[in-house]
């Protein structure tokens, strides 16, 4: 008789932190960044990508932990 062992992969729980997203959004609206964008591109940055990152992060904070883990694993692929 051979007994096959099933491998169970246990993922470490990842805590979602929105600090980096908020910092990036804060910096995006700073005069330094806006003047730099105006100098380089001739227009101000509307920071829409940063807003999207903050909204996505806040949405993840409202979900259950197993749902968050599934979403983070699919994003890593």
mmCIF file of the N, C-alpha and C atoms, coordinates in Angstrom:
data_MODEL
# 
_entry.id   MODEL 
# 
loop_
_atom_site.group_PDB 
_atom_site.id 
_atom_site.type_symbol 
_atom_site.label_atom_id 
_atom_site.label_alt_id 
_atom_site.label_comp_id 
_atom_site.label_asym_id 
_atom_site.label_entity_id 
_atom_site.label_seq_id 
_atom_site.pdbx_PDB_ins_code 
_atom_site.Cartn_x 
_atom_site.Cartn_y 
_atom_site.Cartn_z 
_atom_site.occupancy 
_atom_site.B_iso_or_equiv 
_atom_site.pdbx_formal_charge 
_atom_site.auth_seq_id 
_atom_site.auth_comp_id 
_atom_site.auth_asym_id 
_atom_site.auth_atom_id 
_atom_site.pdbx_PDB_model_num 
ATOM 1   N N  . UNK A 1 1  ? 0.827   -1.176 0.000   1.00 0.00 ? 1  UNK A N  1 
ATOM 2   C CA . UNK A 1 1  ? 0.000   0.000  0.000   1.00 0.00 ? 1  UNK A CA 1 
ATOM 3   C C  . UNK A 1 1  ? 0.871   1.238  0.000   1.00 0.00 ? 1  UNK A C  1 
ATOM 4   N N  . UNK A 1 2  ? 0.600   2.097  -0.896  1.00 0.00 ? 2  UNK A N  1 
ATOM 5   C CA . UNK A 1 2  ? 1.329   3.359  -0.910  1.00 0.00 ? 2  UNK A CA 1 
ATOM 6   C C  . UNK A 1 2  ? 0.362   4.483  -0.554  1.00 0.00 ? 2  UNK A C  1 
ATOM 7   N N  . UNK A 1 3  ? 0.828   5.309  0.319   1.00 0.00 ? 3  UNK A N  1 
ATOM 8   C CA . UNK A 1 3  ? -0.001  6.429  0.756   1.00 0.00 ? 3  UNK A CA 1 
ATOM 9   C C  . UNK A 1 3  ? 0.623   7.701  0.168   1.00 0.00 ? 3  UNK A C  1 
ATOM 10  N N  . UNK A 1 4  ? -0.175  8.393  -0.626  1.00 0.00 ? 4  UNK A N  1 
ATOM 11  C CA . UNK A 1 4  ? 0.310   9.628  -1.226  1.00 0.00 ? 4  UNK A CA 1 
ATOM 12  C C  . UNK A 1 4  ? -0.040  10.791 -0.304  1.00 0.00 ? 4  UNK A C  1 
ATOM 13  N N  . UNK A 1 5  ? 0.941   11.621 -0.099  1.00 0.00 ? 5  UNK A N  1 
ATOM 14  C CA . UNK A 1 5  ? 0.716   12.794 0.737   1.00 0.00 ? 5  UNK A CA 1 
ATOM 15  C C  . UNK A 1 5  ? 0.381   13.972 -0.153  1.00 0.00 ? 5  UNK A C  1 
ATOM 16  N N  . UNK A 1 6  ? -0.627  14.672 0.242   1.00 0.00 ? 6  UNK A N  1 
ATOM 17  C CA . UNK A 1 6  ? -0.985  15.878 -0.496  1.00 0.00 ? 6  UNK A CA 1 
ATOM 18  C C  . UNK A 1 6  ? -0.212  17.048 0.077   1.00 0.00 ? 6  UNK A C  1 
ATOM 19  N N  . UNK A 1 7  ? 0.343   17.828 -0.824  1.00 0.00 ? 7  UNK A N  1 
ATOM 20  C CA . UNK A 1 7  ? 1.076   19.010 -0.374  1.00 0.00 ? 7  UNK A CA 1 
ATOM 21  C C  . UNK A 1 7  ? 0.101   20.172 -0.244  1.00 0.00 ? 7  UNK A C  1 
ATOM 22  N N  . UNK A 1 8  ? 0.133   20.757 0.882   1.00 0.00 ? 8  UNK A N  1 
ATOM 23  C CA . UNK A 1 8  ? -0.717  21.908 1.137   1.00 0.00 ? 8  UNK A CA 1 
ATOM 24  C C  . UNK A 1 8  ? 0.180   23.134 1.221   1.00 0.00 ? 8  UNK A C  1 
ATOM 25  N N  . UNK A 1 9  ? -0.096  24.083 0.374   1.00 0.00 ? 9  UNK A N  1 
ATOM 26  C CA . UNK A 1 9  ? 0.696   25.305 0.372   1.00 0.00 ? 9  UNK A CA 1 
ATOM 27  C C  . UNK A 1 9  ? -0.013  26.327 1.239   1.00 0.00 ? 9  UNK A C  1 
ATOM 28  N N  . UNK A 1 10 ? 0.664   26.728 2.276   1.00 0.00 ? 10 UNK A N  1 
ATOM 29  C CA . UNK A 1 10 ? 0.104   27.727 3.175   1.00 0.00 ? 10 UNK A CA 1 
ATOM 30  C C  . UNK A 1 10 ? 0.797   29.050 2.887   1.00 0.00 ? 10 UNK A C  1 
ATOM 31  N N  . UNK A 1 11 ? 0.011   30.002 2.465   1.00 0.00 ? 11 UNK A N  1 
ATOM 32  C CA . UNK A 1 11 ? 0.550   31.319 2.163   1.00 0.00 ? 11 UNK A CA 1 
ATOM 33  C C  . UNK A 1 11 ? 0.547   32.175 3.413   1.00 0.00 ? 11 UNK A C  1 
ATOM 34  N N  . UNK A 1 12 ? 1.617   32.909 3.628   1.00 0.00 ? 12 UNK A N  1 
ATOM 35  C CA . UNK A 1 12 ? 1.597   33.818 4.777   1.00 0.00 ? 12 UNK A CA 1 
ATOM 36  C C  . UNK A 1 12 ? 0.586   34.937 4.529   1.00 0.00 ? 12 UNK A C  1 
ATOM 37  N N  . UNK A 1 13 ? -0.101  35.298 5.567   1.00 0.00 ? 13 UNK A N  1 
ATOM 38  C CA . UNK A 1 13 ? -1.093  36.363 5.410   1.00 0.00 ? 13 UNK A CA 1 
ATOM 39  C C  . UNK A 1 13 ? -0.386  37.691 5.224   1.00 0.00 ? 13 UNK A C  1 
ATOM 40  N N  . UNK A 1 14 ? -0.808  38.387 4.212   1.00 0.00 ? 14 UNK A N  1 
ATOM 41  C CA . UNK A 1 14 ? -0.218  39.682 3.913   1.00 0.00 ? 14 UNK A CA 1 
ATOM 42  C C  . UNK A 1 14 ? -1.183  40.758 4.379   1.00 0.00 ? 14 UNK A C  1 
ATOM 43  N N  . UNK A 1 15 ? -0.656  41.688 5.143   1.00 0.00 ? 15 UNK A N  1 
ATOM 44  C CA . UNK A 1 15 ? -1.495  42.801 5.579   1.00 0.00 ? 15 UNK A CA 1 
ATOM 45  C C  . UNK A 1 15 ? -1.439  43.891 4.518   1.00 0.00 ? 15 UNK A C  1 
ATOM 46  N N  . UNK A 1 16 ? -2.573  44.453 4.257   1.00 0.00 ? 16 UNK A N  1 
ATOM 47  C CA . UNK A 1 16 ? -2.659  45.512 3.260   1.00 0.00 ? 16 UNK A CA 1 
ATOM 48  C C  . UNK A 1 16 ? -2.447  46.844 3.962   1.00 0.00 ? 16 UNK A C  1 
ATOM 49  N N  . UNK A 1 17 ? -1.486  47.588 3.477   1.00 0.00 ? 17 UNK A N  1 
ATOM 50  C CA . UNK A 1 17 ? -1.217  48.905 4.032   1.00 0.00 ? 17 UNK A CA 1 
ATOM 51  C C  . UNK A 1 17 ? -1.363  49.939 2.926   1.00 0.00 ? 17 UNK A C  1 
ATOM 52  N N  . UNK A 1 18 ? -2.135  50.957 3.200   1.00 0.00 ? 18 UNK A N  1 
ATOM 53  C CA . UNK A 1 18 ? -2.378  51.997 2.206   1.00 0.00 ? 18 UNK A CA 1 
ATOM 54  C C  . UNK A 1 18 ? -1.431  53.182 2.378   1.00 0.00 ? 18 UNK A C  1 
ATOM 55  N N  . UNK A 1 19 ? -0.466  53.063 3.263   1.00 0.00 ? 19 UNK A N  1 
ATOM 56  C CA . UNK A 1 19 ? 0.440   54.172 3.541   1.00 0.00 ? 19 UNK A CA 1 
ATOM 57  C C  . UNK A 1 19 ? 1.215   54.600 2.303   1.00 0.00 ? 19 UNK A C  1 
ATOM 58  N N  . UNK A 1 20 ? 1.739   53.631 1.563   1.00 0.00 ? 20 UNK A N  1 
ATOM 59  C CA . UNK A 1 20 ? 2.512   53.971 0.361   1.00 0.00 ? 20 UNK A CA 1 
ATOM 60  C C  . UNK A 1 20 ? 1.645   54.653 -0.685  1.00 0.00 ? 20 UNK A C  1 
ATOM 61  N N  . UNK A 1 21 ? 0.408   54.197 -0.818  1.00 0.00 ? 21 UNK A N  1 
ATOM 62  C CA . UNK A 1 21 ? -0.500  54.803 -1.786  1.00 0.00 ? 21 UNK A CA 1 
ATOM 63  C C  . UNK A 1 21 ? -0.830  56.241 -1.408  1.00 0.00 ? 21 UNK A C  1 
ATOM 64  N N  . UNK A 1 22 ? -1.094  56.469 -0.111  1.00 0.00 ? 22 UNK A N  1 
ATOM 65  C CA . UNK A 1 22 ? -1.382  57.832 0.338   1.00 0.00 ? 22 UNK A CA 1 
ATOM 66  C C  . UNK A 1 22 ? -0.164  58.744 0.199   1.00 0.00 ? 22 UNK A C  1 
ATOM 67  N N  . UNK A 1 23 ? 1.024   58.206 0.502   1.00 0.00 ? 23 UNK A N  1 
ATOM 68  C CA . UNK A 1 23 ? 2.250   59.002 0.355   1.00 0.00 ? 23 UNK A CA 1 
ATOM 69  C C  . UNK A 1 23 ? 2.485   59.395 -1.102  1.00 0.00 ? 23 UNK A C  1 
ATOM 70  N N  . UNK A 1 24 ? 2.258   58.433 -2.008  1.00 0.00 ? 24 UNK A N  1 
ATOM 71  C CA . UNK A 1 24 ? 2.441   58.725 -3.427  1.00 0.00 ? 24 UNK A CA 1 
ATOM 72  C C  . UNK A 1 24 ? 1.434   59.769 -3.904  1.00 0.00 ? 24 UNK A C  1 
ATOM 73  N N  . UNK A 1 25 ? 0.207   59.677 -3.427  1.00 0.00 ? 25 UNK A N  1 
ATOM 74  C CA . UNK A 1 25 ? -0.814  60.665 -3.798  1.00 0.00 ? 25 UNK A CA 1 
ATOM 75  C C  . UNK A 1 25 ? -0.464  62.037 -3.233  1.00 0.00 ? 25 UNK A C  1 
ATOM 76  N N  . UNK A 1 26 ? -0.010  62.074 -1.998  1.00 0.00 ? 26 UNK A N  1 
ATOM 77  C CA . UNK A 1 26 ? 0.383   63.340 -1.363  1.00 0.00 ? 26 UNK A CA 1 
ATOM 78  C C  . UNK A 1 26 ? 1.515   63.999 -2.141  1.00 0.00 ? 26 UNK A C  1 
ATOM 79  N N  . UNK A 1 27 ? 2.530   63.204 -2.510  1.00 0.00 ? 27 UNK A N  1 
ATOM 80  C CA . UNK A 1 27 ? 3.657   63.744 -3.262  1.00 0.00 ? 27 UNK A CA 1 
ATOM 81  C C  . UNK A 1 27 ? 3.225   64.211 -4.643  1.00 0.00 ? 27 UNK A C  1 
ATOM 82  N N  . UNK A 1 28 ? 2.259   63.523 -5.237  1.00 0.00 ? 28 UNK A N  1 
ATOM 83  C CA . UNK A 1 28 ? 1.805   63.891 -6.576  1.00 0.00 ? 28 UNK A CA 1 
ATOM 84  C C  . UNK A 1 28 ? 1.239   65.312 -6.594  1.00 0.00 ? 28 UNK A C  1 
ATOM 85  N N  . UNK A 1 29 ? 0.580   65.709 -5.526  1.00 0.00 ? 29 UNK A N  1 
ATOM 86  C CA . UNK A 1 29 ? 0.004   67.053 -5.472  1.00 0.00 ? 29 UNK A CA 1 
ATOM 87  C C  . UNK A 1 29 ? 0.972   68.101 -4.923  1.00 0.00 ? 29 UNK A C  1 
ATOM 88  N N  . UNK A 1 30 ? 2.185   67.696 -4.607  1.00 0.00 ? 30 UNK A N  1 
ATOM 89  C CA . UNK A 1 30 ? 3.151   68.656 -4.073  1.00 0.00 ? 30 UNK A CA 1 
ATOM 90  C C  . UNK A 1 30 ? 3.607   69.616 -5.165  1.00 0.00 ? 30 UNK A C  1 
ATOM 91  N N  . UNK A 1 31 ? 3.944   70.840 -4.799  1.00 0.00 ? 31 UNK A N  1 
ATOM 92  C CA . UNK A 1 31 ? 4.417   71.808 -5.790  1.00 0.00 ? 31 UNK A CA 1 
ATOM 93  C C  . UNK A 1 31 ? 5.677   71.333 -6.522  1.00 0.00 ? 31 UNK A C  1 
ATOM 94  N N  . UNK A 1 32 ? 6.546   70.627 -5.822  1.00 0.00 ? 32 UNK A N  1 
ATOM 95  C CA . UNK A 1 32 ? 7.774   70.128 -6.450  1.00 0.00 ? 32 UNK A CA 1 
ATOM 96  C C  . UNK A 1 32 ? 7.435   69.216 -7.618  1.00 0.00 ? 32 UNK A C  1 
ATOM 97  N N  . UNK A 1 33 ? 6.573   68.268 -7.386  1.00 0.00 ? 33 UNK A N  1 
ATOM 98  C CA . UNK A 1 33 ? 6.213   67.312 -8.436  1.00 0.00 ? 33 UNK A CA 1 
ATOM 99  C C  . UNK A 1 33 ? 5.468   68.003 -9.581  1.00 0.00 ? 33 UNK A C  1 
ATOM 100 N N  . UNK A 1 34 ? 4.521   68.859 -9.226  1.00 0.00 ? 34 UNK A N  1 
ATOM 101 C CA . UNK A 1 34 ? 3.730   69.521 -10.259 1.00 0.00 ? 34 UNK A CA 1 
ATOM 102 C C  . UNK A 1 34 ? 4.602   70.421 -11.138 1.00 0.00 ? 34 UNK A C  1 
ATOM 103 N N  . UNK A 1 35 ? 5.523   71.178 -10.527 1.00 0.00 ? 35 UNK A N  1 
ATOM 104 C CA . UNK A 1 35 ? 6.412   72.024 -11.318 1.00 0.00 ? 35 UNK A CA 1 
ATOM 105 C C  . UNK A 1 35 ? 7.362   71.196 -12.170 1.00 0.00 ? 35 UNK A C  1 
ATOM 106 N N  . UNK A 1 36 ? 7.805   70.086 -11.621 1.00 0.00 ? 36 UNK A N  1 
ATOM 107 C CA . UNK A 1 36 ? 8.677   69.190 -12.383 1.00 0.00 ? 36 UNK A CA 1 
ATOM 108 C C  . UNK A 1 36 ? 7.935   68.640 -13.610 1.00 0.00 ? 36 UNK A C  1 
ATOM 109 N N  . UNK A 1 37 ? 6.697   68.233 -13.445 1.00 0.00 ? 37 UNK A N  1 
ATOM 110 C CA . UNK A 1 37 ? 5.903   67.737 -14.570 1.00 0.00 ? 37 UNK A CA 1 
ATOM 111 C C  . UNK A 1 37 ? 5.648   68.833 -15.590 1.00 0.00 ? 37 UNK A C  1 
ATOM 112 N N  . UNK A 1 38 ? 5.376   70.026 -15.100 1.00 0.00 ? 38 UNK A N  1 
ATOM 113 C CA . UNK A 1 38 ? 5.129   71.143 -16.013 1.00 0.00 ? 38 UNK A CA 1 
ATOM 114 C C  . UNK A 1 38 ? 6.387   71.478 -16.803 1.00 0.00 ? 38 UNK A C  1 
ATOM 115 N N  . UNK A 1 39 ? 7.530   71.434 -16.159 1.00 0.00 ? 39 UNK A N  1 
ATOM 116 C CA . UNK A 1 39 ? 8.796   71.728 -16.820 1.00 0.00 ? 39 UNK A CA 1 
ATOM 117 C C  . UNK A 1 39 ? 9.114   70.654 -17.864 1.00 0.00 ? 39 UNK A C  1 
ATOM 118 N N  . UNK A 1 40 ? 8.902   69.400 -17.515 1.00 0.00 ? 40 UNK A N  1 
ATOM 119 C CA . UNK A 1 40 ? 9.252   68.295 -18.409 1.00 0.00 ? 40 UNK A CA 1 
ATOM 120 C C  . UNK A 1 40 ? 8.241   68.082 -19.520 1.00 0.00 ? 40 UNK A C  1 
ATOM 121 N N  . UNK A 1 41 ? 6.953   68.138 -19.192 1.00 0.00 ? 41 UNK A N  1 
ATOM 122 C CA . UNK A 1 41 ? 5.919   67.763 -20.150 1.00 0.00 ? 41 UNK A CA 1 
ATOM 123 C C  . UNK A 1 41 ? 5.069   68.929 -20.642 1.00 0.00 ? 41 UNK A C  1 
ATOM 124 N N  . UNK A 1 42 ? 5.126   70.038 -19.936 1.00 0.00 ? 42 UNK A N  1 
ATOM 125 C CA . UNK A 1 42 ? 4.319   71.190 -20.340 1.00 0.00 ? 42 UNK A CA 1 
ATOM 126 C C  . UNK A 1 42 ? 2.897   71.150 -19.818 1.00 0.00 ? 42 UNK A C  1 
ATOM 127 N N  . UNK A 1 43 ? 2.591   70.206 -18.933 1.00 0.00 ? 43 UNK A N  1 
ATOM 128 C CA . UNK A 1 43 ? 1.255   70.146 -18.340 1.00 0.00 ? 43 UNK A CA 1 
ATOM 129 C C  . UNK A 1 43 ? 1.375   69.605 -16.916 1.00 0.00 ? 43 UNK A C  1 
ATOM 130 N N  . UNK A 1 44 ? 0.368   69.922 -16.113 1.00 0.00 ? 44 UNK A N  1 
ATOM 131 C CA . UNK A 1 44 ? 0.355   69.449 -14.733 1.00 0.00 ? 44 UNK A CA 1 
ATOM 132 C C  . UNK A 1 44 ? -0.151  68.013 -14.672 1.00 0.00 ? 44 UNK A C  1 
ATOM 133 N N  . UNK A 1 45 ? 0.268   67.294 -13.664 1.00 0.00 ? 45 UNK A N  1 
ATOM 134 C CA . UNK A 1 45 ? -0.150  65.908 -13.460 1.00 0.00 ? 45 UNK A CA 1 
ATOM 135 C C  . UNK A 1 45 ? -1.496  65.901 -12.748 1.00 0.00 ? 45 UNK A C  1 
ATOM 136 N N  . UNK A 1 46 ? -2.472  65.149 -13.274 1.00 0.00 ? 46 UNK A N  1 
ATOM 137 C CA . UNK A 1 46 ? -3.782  65.091 -12.616 1.00 0.00 ? 46 UNK A CA 1 
ATOM 138 C C  . UNK A 1 46 ? -3.845  64.002 -11.545 1.00 0.00 ? 46 UNK A C  1 
ATOM 139 N N  . UNK A 1 47 ? -2.801  63.210 -11.407 1.00 0.00 ? 47 UNK A N  1 
ATOM 140 C CA . UNK A 1 47 ? -2.651  62.206 -10.351 1.00 0.00 ? 47 UNK A CA 1 
ATOM 141 C C  . UNK A 1 47 ? -3.740  61.139 -10.371 1.00 0.00 ? 47 UNK A C  1 
ATOM 142 N N  . UNK A 1 48 ? -4.332  60.862 -11.509 1.00 0.00 ? 48 UNK A N  1 
ATOM 143 C CA . UNK A 1 48 ? -5.423  59.881 -11.578 1.00 0.00 ? 48 UNK A CA 1 
ATOM 144 C C  . UNK A 1 48 ? -4.940  58.475 -11.260 1.00 0.00 ? 48 UNK A C  1 
ATOM 145 N N  . UNK A 1 49 ? -3.729  58.125 -11.658 1.00 0.00 ? 49 UNK A N  1 
ATOM 146 C CA . UNK A 1 49 ? -3.198  56.800 -11.344 1.00 0.00 ? 49 UNK A CA 1 
ATOM 147 C C  . UNK A 1 49 ? -3.006  56.608 -9.853  1.00 0.00 ? 49 UNK A C  1 
ATOM 148 N N  . UNK A 1 50 ? -2.591  57.666 -9.183  1.00 0.00 ? 50 UNK A N  1 
ATOM 149 C CA . UNK A 1 50 ? -2.398  57.596 -7.730  1.00 0.00 ? 50 UNK A CA 1 
ATOM 150 C C  . UNK A 1 50 ? -3.737  57.459 -7.010  1.00 0.00 ? 50 UNK A C  1 
ATOM 151 N N  . UNK A 1 51 ? -4.756  58.174 -7.508  1.00 0.00 ? 51 UNK A N  1 
ATOM 152 C CA . UNK A 1 51 ? -6.087  58.055 -6.923  1.00 0.00 ? 51 UNK A CA 1 
ATOM 153 C C  . UNK A 1 51 ? -6.613  56.636 -7.078  1.00 0.00 ? 51 UNK A C  1 
ATOM 154 N N  . UNK A 1 52 ? -6.384  56.039 -8.242  1.00 0.00 ? 52 UNK A N  1 
ATOM 155 C CA . UNK A 1 52 ? -6.839  54.664 -8.480  1.00 0.00 ? 52 UNK A CA 1 
ATOM 156 C C  . UNK A 1 52 ? -6.179  53.695 -7.504  1.00 0.00 ? 52 UNK A C  1 
ATOM 157 N N  . UNK A 1 53 ? -4.887  53.892 -7.246  1.00 0.00 ? 53 UNK A N  1 
ATOM 158 C CA . UNK A 1 53 ? -4.175  53.024 -6.307  1.00 0.00 ? 53 UNK A CA 1 
ATOM 159 C C  . UNK A 1 53 ? -4.746  53.155 -4.893  1.00 0.00 ? 53 UNK A C  1 
ATOM 160 N N  . UNK A 1 54 ? -5.080  54.370 -4.485  1.00 0.00 ? 54 UNK A N  1 
ATOM 161 C CA . UNK A 1 54 ? -5.654  54.587 -3.147  1.00 0.00 ? 54 UNK A CA 1 
ATOM 162 C C  . UNK A 1 54 ? -7.035  53.933 -3.055  1.00 0.00 ? 54 UNK A C  1 
ATOM 163 N N  . UNK A 1 55 ? -7.852  54.108 -4.077  1.00 0.00 ? 55 UNK A N  1 
ATOM 164 C CA . UNK A 1 55 ? -9.200  53.520 -4.071  1.00 0.00 ? 55 UNK A CA 1 
ATOM 165 C C  . UNK A 1 55 ? -9.114  52.000 -4.051  1.00 0.00 ? 55 UNK A C  1 
ATOM 166 N N  . UNK A 1 56 ? -8.230  51.416 -4.865  1.00 0.00 ? 56 UNK A N  1 
ATOM 167 C CA . UNK A 1 56 ? -8.058  49.954 -4.863  1.00 0.00 ? 56 UNK A CA 1 
ATOM 168 C C  . UNK A 1 56 ? -7.625  49.457 -3.491  1.00 0.00 ? 56 UNK A C  1 
ATOM 169 N N  . UNK A 1 57 ? -6.703  50.166 -2.864  1.00 0.00 ? 57 UNK A N  1 
ATOM 170 C CA . UNK A 1 57 ? -6.226  49.766 -1.548  1.00 0.00 ? 57 UNK A CA 1 
ATOM 171 C C  . UNK A 1 57 ? -7.347  49.829 -0.516  1.00 0.00 ? 57 UNK A C  1 
ATOM 172 N N  . UNK A 1 58 ? -8.134  50.891 -0.548  1.00 0.00 ? 58 UNK A N  1 
ATOM 173 C CA . UNK A 1 58 ? -9.235  51.016 0.403   1.00 0.00 ? 58 UNK A CA 1 
ATOM 174 C C  . UNK A 1 58 ? -10.310 49.954 0.169   1.00 0.00 ? 58 UNK A C  1 
ATOM 175 N N  . UNK A 1 59 ? -10.510 49.571 -1.092  1.00 0.00 ? 59 UNK A N  1 
ATOM 176 C CA . UNK A 1 59 ? -11.459 48.492 -1.380  1.00 0.00 ? 59 UNK A CA 1 
ATOM 177 C C  . UNK A 1 59 ? -10.963 47.176 -0.799  1.00 0.00 ? 59 UNK A C  1 
ATOM 178 N N  . UNK A 1 60 ? -9.646  46.937 -0.897  1.00 0.00 ? 60 UNK A N  1 
ATOM 179 C CA . UNK A 1 60 ? -9.089  45.707 -0.328  1.00 0.00 ? 60 UNK A CA 1 
ATOM 180 C C  . UNK A 1 60 ? -9.245  45.678 1.188   1.00 0.00 ? 60 UNK A C  1 
ATOM 181 N N  . UNK A 1 61 ? -9.172  46.836 1.824   1.00 0.00 ? 61 UNK A N  1 
ATOM 182 C CA . UNK A 1 61 ? -9.294  46.899 3.282   1.00 0.00 ? 61 UNK A CA 1 
ATOM 183 C C  . UNK A 1 61 ? -10.686 46.489 3.761   1.00 0.00 ? 61 UNK A C  1 
ATOM 184 N N  . UNK A 1 62 ? -11.685 46.578 2.900   1.00 0.00 ? 62 UNK A N  1 
ATOM 185 C CA . UNK A 1 62 ? -13.051 46.257 3.309   1.00 0.00 ? 62 UNK A CA 1 
ATOM 186 C C  . UNK A 1 62 ? -13.422 44.802 3.047   1.00 0.00 ? 62 UNK A C  1 
ATOM 187 N N  . UNK A 1 63 ? -12.535 44.048 2.403   1.00 0.00 ? 63 UNK A N  1 
ATOM 188 C CA . UNK A 1 63 ? -12.832 42.655 2.079   1.00 0.00 ? 63 UNK A CA 1 
ATOM 189 C C  . UNK A 1 63 ? -12.340 41.716 3.180   1.00 0.00 ? 63 UNK A C  1 
ATOM 190 N N  . UNK A 1 64 ? -12.835 40.492 3.143   1.00 0.00 ? 64 UNK A N  1 
ATOM 191 C CA . UNK A 1 64 ? -12.395 39.469 4.101   1.00 0.00 ? 64 UNK A CA 1 
ATOM 192 C C  . UNK A 1 64 ? -10.965 39.058 3.775   1.00 0.00 ? 64 UNK A C  1 
ATOM 193 N N  . UNK A 1 65 ? -10.272 38.543 4.779   1.00 0.00 ? 65 UNK A N  1 
ATOM 194 C CA . UNK A 1 65 ? -8.846  38.242 4.623   1.00 0.00 ? 65 UNK A CA 1 
ATOM 195 C C  . UNK A 1 65 ? -8.584  37.182 3.557   1.00 0.00 ? 65 UNK A C  1 
ATOM 196 N N  . UNK A 1 66 ? -9.428  36.159 3.452   1.00 0.00 ? 66 UNK A N  1 
ATOM 197 C CA . UNK A 1 66 ? -9.178  35.141 2.431   1.00 0.00 ? 66 UNK A CA 1 
ATOM 198 C C  . UNK A 1 66 ? -9.418  35.689 1.031   1.00 0.00 ? 66 UNK A C  1 
ATOM 199 N N  . UNK A 1 67 ? -10.363 36.616 0.885   1.00 0.00 ? 67 UNK A N  1 
ATOM 200 C CA . UNK A 1 67 ? -10.580 37.253 -0.415  1.00 0.00 ? 67 UNK A CA 1 
ATOM 201 C C  . UNK A 1 67 ? -9.385  38.122 -0.791  1.00 0.00 ? 67 UNK A C  1 
ATOM 202 N N  . UNK A 1 68 ? -8.840  38.818 0.187   1.00 0.00 ? 68 UNK A N  1 
ATOM 203 C CA . UNK A 1 68 ? -7.677  39.669 -0.050  1.00 0.00 ? 68 UNK A CA 1 
ATOM 204 C C  . UNK A 1 68 ? -6.497  38.816 -0.498  1.00 0.00 ? 68 UNK A C  1 
ATOM 205 N N  . UNK A 1 69 ? -6.291  37.677 0.155   1.00 0.00 ? 69 UNK A N  1 
ATOM 206 C CA . UNK A 1 69 ? -5.184  36.792 -0.204  1.00 0.00 ? 69 UNK A CA 1 
ATOM 207 C C  . UNK A 1 69 ? -5.329  36.300 -1.642  1.00 0.00 ? 69 UNK A C  1 
ATOM 208 N N  . UNK A 1 70 ? -6.549  35.920 -2.036  1.00 0.00 ? 70 UNK A N  1 
ATOM 209 C CA . UNK A 1 70 ? -6.780  35.467 -3.405  1.00 0.00 ? 70 UNK A CA 1 
ATOM 210 C C  . UNK A 1 70 ? -6.487  36.568 -4.414  1.00 0.00 ? 70 UNK A C  1 
ATOM 211 N N  . UNK A 1 71 ? -6.914  37.778 -4.120  1.00 0.00 ? 71 UNK A N  1 
ATOM 212 C CA . UNK A 1 71 ? -6.695  38.903 -5.029  1.00 0.00 ? 71 UNK A CA 1 
ATOM 213 C C  . UNK A 1 71 ? -5.205  39.204 -5.142  1.00 0.00 ? 71 UNK A C  1 
ATOM 214 N N  . UNK A 1 72 ? -4.500  39.210 -4.025  1.00 0.00 ? 72 UNK A N  1 
ATOM 215 C CA . UNK A 1 72 ? -3.066  39.503 -4.053  1.00 0.00 ? 72 UNK A CA 1 
ATOM 216 C C  . UNK A 1 72 ? -2.287  38.424 -4.789  1.00 0.00 ? 72 UNK A C  1 
ATOM 217 N N  . UNK A 1 73 ? -2.693  37.169 -4.645  1.00 0.00 ? 73 UNK A N  1 
ATOM 218 C CA . UNK A 1 73 ? -2.007  36.083 -5.361  1.00 0.00 ? 73 UNK A CA 1 
ATOM 219 C C  . UNK A 1 73 ? -2.229  36.222 -6.870  1.00 0.00 ? 73 UNK A C  1 
ATOM 220 N N  . UNK A 1 74 ? -3.441  36.559 -7.282  1.00 0.00 ? 74 UNK A N  1 
ATOM 221 C CA . UNK A 1 74 ? -3.689  36.710 -8.724  1.00 0.00 ? 74 UNK A CA 1 
ATOM 222 C C  . UNK A 1 74 ? -2.963  37.929 -9.287  1.00 0.00 ? 74 UNK A C  1 
ATOM 223 N N  . UNK A 1 75 ? -2.781  38.961 -8.502  1.00 0.00 ? 75 UNK A N  1 
ATOM 224 C CA . UNK A 1 75 ? -2.034  40.142 -8.968  1.00 0.00 ? 75 UNK A CA 1 
ATOM 225 C C  . UNK A 1 75 ? -0.557  39.843 -9.158  1.00 0.00 ? 75 UNK A C  1 
ATOM 226 N N  . UNK A 1 76 ? -0.011  38.935 -8.338  1.00 0.00 ? 76 UNK A N  1 
ATOM 227 C CA . UNK A 1 76 ? 1.409   38.607 -8.429  1.00 0.00 ? 76 UNK A CA 1 
ATOM 228 C C  . UNK A 1 76 ? 1.724   37.813 -9.690  1.00 0.00 ? 76 UNK A C  1 
ATOM 229 N N  . UNK A 1 77 ? 0.767   37.148 -10.272 1.00 0.00 ? 77 UNK A N  1 
ATOM 230 C CA . UNK A 1 77 ? 0.997   36.341 -11.463 1.00 0.00 ? 77 UNK A CA 1 
ATOM 231 C C  . UNK A 1 77 ? 1.119   37.160 -12.675 1.00 0.00 ? 77 UNK A C  1 
# 
